[in-house]
Amino acid sequence: MKKLIVSQTFLVMGLALAAGAQTAPNKVGVIHIQNAIVSTRDGQKASADLSARYEPKRKEIEQKQNEINGLQDQLKRGSNTLSEEAKQSLMRDVDQRTRSLNRVAEDAQSDFEQDRNRLLQELGQRLMIVVQKYAQDNGYSLIIDISAPETPVLWAATAIDITNDIVGLYDKNAPPPTQAPAPAAPKAVSPLKPAPAKK
């Protein structure tokens, strides 16, 4: 996943909390914000909705890829029997379809990522309110997002990981869902890129 804008906010929030709690003992927590977002009921529903919205496009891309693979197989099978003109025609068709497929896949991937990032941003903003309240209520001076690759955390004890606490608190205070959430954790939505063409 791409880095969320909210991830940098945690360091700022932590510094602000530390400044306001100088008399309290320093208490540090870590959170994997991306896991927290997709583990909430709202995150699971958003992930399922996003997958469903892009499923027709994924199937379309897969069908186009299969058509290209079929033409490539036809070209291989006929390498000794097809005329040079027929081979050239098939190769041009494969090349044209591959370029077209790549454009469709890139557009779909871009749309998918924009929708996913927008949803993550919305959910992340709501989750930030829960994190801030949790930190204040539980005397934390600093909360660090360990899902951001540039975070300078090399190791953290599981005892200071508040991800599950935040997910539970978010779900407890979120409005009830219109549908029952899926019992299993959401699967990562696969990118819409086509499989590499056979050679």
Residue, then its C-alpha position, 0 to 999 in steps of 0.5 A: m500500500k502507498k504511504l498514507i498522509v495520516s502516517q506522518t501525523f502520528l509523530v506530530m501528534g506524539l510530540a504534541l502529547a509529549a509536550g502536554a504530558q511532561t509530568a506524566p511518565n513517558k509511555v510509548g505505543v506503536i501502531h500499524i495504522q494500515n493494518a488497523i484501518v483494514s481490520t476495522r468493520d468499516g475497513q473490511k466493508a470498504s475493501a469488499d466493496l472496492s473488490a466488487r466494484y473492480e471485479p468486472k474490470r479484472k475479469e475483462i482484463e483476464q479475458k483479454q489476456n487469455e485471448i492474447n495467450g490463445l493467439q500466441d499459442q496459435l502462432k507457436r503451433g503454426s510456426n512451421t505451417l503458417s505462411e510468413e504473411a500469416k505469421q506477421s499478421l498474427m504477430r501484429d494482432v498480438d502486439q496491438r492487443t497487448r498494447s491495448l491491454n496494457r493501456v486498459a490495465e494501467d488505467a484500471q490500476s490507476d483508478f483502483e489506487q485512487d479509489r483505495n487511497r481515498l477510502l484509506q484517507e477517509l478511514g484514516q482520519r476517523l481512526m486518528i480521532v480514536v487514536q488520539k482519545y485512546a492515547q490521552d485516556n491511557g497516558y501515552s506520550l508518543i504513538i508511532d506508526i510502524s507501517a510507514p517504511e521510513t519510521p526509524v523503529l528497528w524493533a518494538a515489543t508487542a506489549i506496546d503495540i496498540t493496533n488491536d486495541i484501536v481496532g476494537l475501540y473504533d468498531k465499538n464506537a462506529p455506527p452499526p454496519t448495514q450488513a454483517p461484516a465478513p468473519a475472515a480478515p479481508k484479502a488484499v485486493s490484487p492489482l489489476k495488471p495483466a499477467p506477463a505474456k507468454k513467450 
